[in-house]
Amino acid sequence: MLEAIFLVVAQVTSLLAVSPFLVGLIRKVKARLQLRRGASVFQPYADLAKLFRKQPVISTTASWVFTATPYIVFASTLSAGLLVPTFISQTPMNFAGNIIALVYLLALGTFFLILAGLDAGSTFGGMGSSREAIVASLTEPAMILSIFAIALTNGSTNLSTIVQKTALLEGTVADPSPHLMALAALFIVALAETGRVPVDNPATHLELTMIHEAMVLEYSGRYLALLEWAAGLKLAVFLSLIANVFAPWGIATTVAPAAMMIGFLVYLAKTAALAVLIGVIECMFAKLRLFRVTDLLGVAFILGLLGLLFFYILRS
Amino acid sequence: MLNLLWILLGSYVVGILLPLCLPRRPEVQSLAASAPAIVATSAGIVLGLLGITSSEPVTISLASTIPLLAFSIRIDPLAAFFVLTISLVGLAASIYAIGYVRHFDGRASVPVLGALFNGFLCSMTLVVLADNGIFFLIVWELMSLLSYFLVVTEHEKAEVRYAGLFYLIMTHVGTAFIILTFLILFYDSGAFSFEAFRHPKQPLPEGMRTFAFLMALIGFGTKAGIVPLHVWLPYAHPAAPSHISALMSGVMIKTAIYALIRVYFDFLGGQFPWWWGFVVLFLGATSALLGVMYALMEHDLKRLLAFHSVENIGIILLGIGAGMIFQSYGLKELAALGLLAGLYHTINHAMFKALLFLGAGSLLYATHARNIDEYGGLLRRMPWTGVFFLIGAVSISALPPTNGFVSEWLVFQSLFLSYQLPTVFLKLMLPIAAAILALTGVLALACFAKAFGISFLALPRSAHARHAEEVSAPMRVGMGLLAAFCLVLGVAPMVIVPLLDRVIAPLAGISIEEKVLAMDGWALAPVNVEFSSLSTPVLALLLTGLALLGWGLAVVFGGRLRTRHYKTWGCGINLTPRMEYTATGFVQPIKRVFSTVYQPTVKLETEFLHESRYFVKRRHFEFHIEPIFEKYLYNPLVAFFTTMADRLRVIQAGSLHLYLTYIFVTLILLLLLAV
């Protein structure tokens, strides 16, 4: 029991601590590739501290849904984070939900963000909400299919169980093709869900292009800080998911302090590597037009389906 | 238990007669209708719980002199479960009605409405309790007719009359197929009692069983609103008064689910080929997806909710269909799981859909408008209705930790466990159904973000919404009760699962309670702890705890800051409701992405000022989506029948002598055939 509480606290703290770093790292990589020096990778921490100290301004049009949303989004994203293994393979909250629960916890946050976007009554918010609705609708089927292909190999849909089984497995998976398909699909899903180029551009405030930024446009002060942190957390959740499901090397499989230390460092390295990759992709690709995003997410869906098909065909 | 049954039936009879006998005072009459209904539904709740938990089914039969007919009732766990569902929704609707029917004073007869309400509830209860085929058909028909009369309450409106007629025709087409189903079952058993259907003297031949399967699917599917038999639903459900819509959408369509389970798992003994299950699964997936897609394009709140009933019936059928597939391969545990998921979603949908319809009724009551583009900003004017509607919206969008999430999660698990099936085709089809369910879930989320966001948030979009006032206490209590059920059914699956297990055990022939509940009931782990687990109570705690953590972090890092309130930036001019996103605008991207399904037609007319074409005088915009099923399936059918009727007019000359000749000729022919 004590051990479980320790692990929950450790996981919450590590997710909260690591997520701004990942955001900062992506920004830094983009800056370097664009031949700028860019802000320090720790800038997001300073941004959060500054936002928390600022006085929030709330629209007179908005209702309590607007002020409750940052807390709900923060809580739902962090709860989703507790279902994904980070530095240790056995998460104490493993029993509380599987991959479907993770998807729907994130959807809870999306639902309230969409509402908050509409609440202030400005056109921008509604625009963001409307676009978020279509992007979310297209990503989730792809996400569920792709993760299911992996779940089948391990006989579980609980993420911690999947990671633990893979981590304890000697050598590699008998046939990697379903996993490769699923990896590609899940990566596209991660880009879409975390609002990255080519689906959304987190660095823009141009009404023609923004999705997530449009929904949170009316937020300020501590509310904005919580939402920014939650966005960072969502990124961390997806990167942890991809890193640990497909490459659980070095993850701690016991509660021993030394193993956990190594696990944490390896986790940091893996997620950082993925963050760099995202930074590179953001520099190499242009943002897609909203109605071209469907093609990209369609590809993700088909990849997930192919992963499933390969699994059954190779088995039989 | 029998005493309870008499109390239940007696109260309904009182509820039918009392309002009609009282003097013309609407408050008194509405109370006289609701009070007996409250007693009856309370008795129904206890009866349901007792019926589910009791070990032996209770039967009672009043013989009649009409051959083959007996007024017999049997309370077994399956029937008791549906009595419980009907009574829970009925209780909330009766309380709600005390405040709501005032709305109809002067426009419709309040006592007649009250009497019909009681009769409708009574007939639904009898449908699930009936233990004789003919008795079942009588109460089924009664249910259909009473609901028809309730649908046409506001018969002075032409669209209501059209909705009523459409419903009346569709429901009777359905009944025709149900009669066929019972005739097939009668064919070999020689009796109309359900006991005889269950144990026919000789087993039905395979062909007849398949025929019975199809006839039952069409007959009950019409009532349930399975695509493509759903077309009446978005007309009829919104036309009725809202507390009746809640009953129709929440529970009446579930009587069809009851009947399907009764026929397939009870009468046909759960013995069927895999493709029966696949057909049900396929129809379920189609209904779920198309239901939600059409709902998205709908801006009339009650029509939107009616389309969501089609979606949710689809989700229920996904569970039941998966269960049937597993059953045909002898995977009993998984079959039981599929049924459990389907039934869990049945009671959940009853709760949140009734809640949402009551919420829609409150909005209608307060604003006299049904189009969500005429609402806006209502959360401030109607805080209670707003909170209850939000709970309903979160539940129907299947978001944790509410009840809709638990049952959809269970449906997902039963679809995922398909890897245990022997054929690759099904192994692939069930996960694809899961992907469709995922798409359905998110589209429902988008739809209810639209419905709640446009109706309750931002600025009021019309004078109606600006002057809206919170509804009366009984209406709030009715909604609050259902909202509480939604939350309890979500965070306490350990209470519901054992009850459901008792309902399913006799049908699937196996009890899976211990296999589904893990960790002393704190987690659900359908069939295999390692494959998947879920604990909504823990998720609810986590969400609360972490939200508090977020608040704590804000306090620690920022201290206590005063919040400043200021108007939204409107690009330099004052914000007006016309700048807000409309419901049409909100779903535009979805409409465009799925244009293959919608086939939208857009009409934009612009009138310019006479002096210059740079100044627009008036713009007219309208868009329509192609009603595919009505255009390509129903219109040709209607045209065919109209032509046939025209042709047949030749032999209908209206002369009595001619008709007597027809009768005589028929008699001779029949006699010849008999020889």
Chai-1 contact restraints between the chains, C-beta under 6 A:
chainA,res_idxA,chainB,res_idxB,connection_type,confidence,min_distance_angstrom,max_distance_angstrom,comment,restraint_id
A,F52,B,F557,contact,1.0,0.0,6.0,A-B,restraint_1
A,F52,B,G558,contact,1.0,0.0,6.0,A-B,restraint_2
A,R53,B,G558,contact,1.0,0.0,6.0,A-B,restraint_3
A,Q55,B,L561,contact,1.0,0.0,6.0,A-B,restraint_4
A,Q55,B,R564,contact,1.0,0.0,6.0,A-B,restraint_5
A,P56,B,T563,contact,1.0,0.0,6.0,A-B,restraint_6
A,V57,B,R564,contact,1.0,0.0,6.0,A-B,restraint_7
A,V57,B,Y566,contact,1.0,0.0,6.0,A-B,restraint_8
A,I58,B,T563,contact,1.0,0.0,6.0,A-B,restraint_9
A,I58,B,H565,contact,1.0,0.0,6.0,A-B,restraint_10
A,S59,B,T568,contact,1.0,0.0,6.0,A-B,restraint_11
A,T60,B,H565,contact,1.0,0.0,6.0,A-B,restraint_12
A,T60,B,K567,contact,1.0,0.0,6.0,A-B,restraint_13
A,T61,B,A458,contact,1.0,0.0,6.0,A-B,restraint_14
A,T61,B,L459,contact,1.0,0.0,6.0,A-B,restraint_15
A,T61,B,T568,contact,1.0,0.0,6.0,A-B,restraint_16
A,S63,B,L379,contact,1.0,0.0,6.0,A-B,restraint_17
A,Y71,B,A547,contact,1.0,0.0,6.0,A-B,restraint_18
A,Y71,B,G550,contact,1.0,0.0,6.0,A-B,restraint_19
A,F74,B,G550,contact,1.0,0.0,6.0,A-B,restraint_20
A,A75,B,L543,contact,1.0,0.0,6.0,A-B,restraint_21
A,A75,B,L546,contact,1.0,0.0,6.0,A-B,restraint_22
A,A75,B,A547,contact,1.0,0.0,6.0,A-B,restraint_23
A,L78,B,L546,contact,1.0,0.0,6.0,A-B,restraint_24
A,S79,B,L542,contact,1.0,0.0,6.0,A-B,restraint_25
A,S79,B,L543,contact,1.0,0.0,6.0,A-B,restraint_26
A,S79,B,L546,contact,1.0,0.0,6.0,A-B,restraint_27
A,F95,B,A523,contact,1.0,0.0,6.0,A-B,restraint_28
A,F95,B,S533,contact,1.0,0.0,6.0,A-B,restraint_29
A,F95,B,S535,contact,1.0,0.0,6.0,A-B,restraint_30
A,A96,B,S535,contact,1.0,0.0,6.0,A-B,restraint_31
A,A96,B,V538,contact,1.0,0.0,6.0,A-B,restraint_32
A,A96,B,L539,contact,1.0,0.0,6.0,A-B,restraint_33
A,G97,B,L534,contact,1.0,0.0,6.0,A-B,restraint_34
A,N98,B,S532,contact,1.0,0.0,6.0,A-B,restraint_35
A,I100,B,W409,contact,1.0,0.0,6.0,A-B,restraint_36
A,I100,B,F412,contact,1.0,0.0,6.0,A-B,restraint_37
A,A101,B,L534,contact,1.0,0.0,6.0,A-B,restraint_38
A,Y104,B,P400,contact,1.0,0.0,6.0,A-B,restraint_39
A,Y104,B,F405,contact,1.0,0.0,6.0,A-B,restraint_40
A,L105,B,P400,contact,1.0,0.0,6.0,A-B,restraint_41
A,A107,B,L399,contact,1.0,0.0,6.0,A-B,restraint_42
A,A107,B,L445,contact,1.0,0.0,6.0,A-B,restraint_43
A,L108,B,L399,contact,1.0,0.0,6.0,A-B,restraint_44
A,F111,B,L399,contact,1.0,0.0,6.0,A-B,restraint_45
A,F111,B,L445,contact,1.0,0.0,6.0,A-B,restraint_46
A,F111,B,A449,contact,1.0,0.0,6.0,A-B,restraint_47
A,I114,B,A449,contact,1.0,0.0,6.0,A-B,restraint_48
A,L115,B,A449,contact,1.0,0.0,6.0,A-B,restraint_49
A,L115,B,G453,contact,1.0,0.0,6.0,A-B,restraint_50
A,L118,B,G453,contact,1.0,0.0,6.0,A-B,restraint_51
A,L118,B,L457,contact,1.0,0.0,6.0,A-B,restraint_52
A,L118,B,A458,contact,1.0,0.0,6.0,A-B,restraint_53
A,D119,B,L457,contact,1.0,0.0,6.0,A-B,restraint_54
A,D119,B,A458,contact,1.0,0.0,6.0,A-B,restraint_55
A,A120,B,T568,contact,1.0,0.0,6.0,A-B,restraint_56
A,G121,B,A458,contact,1.0,0.0,6.0,A-B,restraint_57
A,G121,B,L459,contact,1.0,0.0,6.0,A-B,restraint_58
A,G121,B,T568,contact,1.0,0.0,6.0,A-B,restraint_59
A,G121,B,L575,contact,1.0,0.0,6.0,A-B,restraint_60
A,G121,B,E580,contact,1.0,0.0,6.0,A-B,restraint_61
A,S122,B,T568,contact,1.0,0.0,6.0,A-B,restraint_62
A,T123,B,M579,contact,1.0,0.0,6.0,A-B,restraint_63
A,G126,B,Y581,contact,1.0,0.0,6.0,A-B,restraint_64
A,S130,B,F586,contact,1.0,0.0,6.0,A-B,restraint_65
A,S130,B,P589,contact,1.0,0.0,6.0,A-B,restraint_66
A,A133,B,A446,contact,1.0,0.0,6.0,A-B,restraint_67
A,I134,B,P589,contact,1.0,0.0,6.0,A-B,restraint_68
A,I134,B,I590,contact,1.0,0.0,6.0,A-B,restraint_69
A,A136,B,V442,contact,1.0,0.0,6.0,A-B,restraint_70
A,S137,B,V442,contact,1.0,0.0,6.0,A-B,restraint_71
A,S137,B,L443,contact,1.0,0.0,6.0,A-B,restraint_72
A,S137,B,A446,contact,1.0,0.0,6.0,A-B,restraint_73
A,E140,B,A438,contact,1.0,0.0,6.0,A-B,restraint_74
A,E140,B,V442,contact,1.0,0.0,6.0,A-B,restraint_75
A,P141,B,A435,contact,1.0,0.0,6.0,A-B,restraint_76
A,P141,B,A438,contact,1.0,0.0,6.0,A-B,restraint_77
A,P141,B,L439,contact,1.0,0.0,6.0,A-B,restraint_78
A,I144,B,A435,contact,1.0,0.0,6.0,A-B,restraint_79
A,I144,B,A438,contact,1.0,0.0,6.0,A-B,restraint_80
A,L145,B,A435,contact,1.0,0.0,6.0,A-B,restraint_81
A,F148,B,P431,contact,1.0,0.0,6.0,A-B,restraint_82
A,L152,B,Y419,contact,1.0,0.0,6.0,A-B,restraint_83
A,S156,B,E530,contact,1.0,0.0,6.0,A-B,restraint_84
A,S156,B,F531,contact,1.0,0.0,6.0,A-B,restraint_85
A,T157,B,S532,contact,1.0,0.0,6.0,A-B,restraint_86
A,R222,B,A554,contact,1.0,0.0,6.0,A-B,restraint_87
A,R222,B,G558,contact,1.0,0.0,6.0,A-B,restraint_88
A,L226,B,G550,contact,1.0,0.0,6.0,A-B,restraint_89
A,T294,B,V593,contact,1.0,0.0,6.0,A-B,restraint_90
A,L308,B,P431,contact,1.0,0.0,6.0,A-B,restraint_91
A,Y312,B,V424,contact,1.0,0.0,6.0,A-B,restraint_92
A,Y312,B,K427,contact,1.0,0.0,6.0,A-B,restraint_93
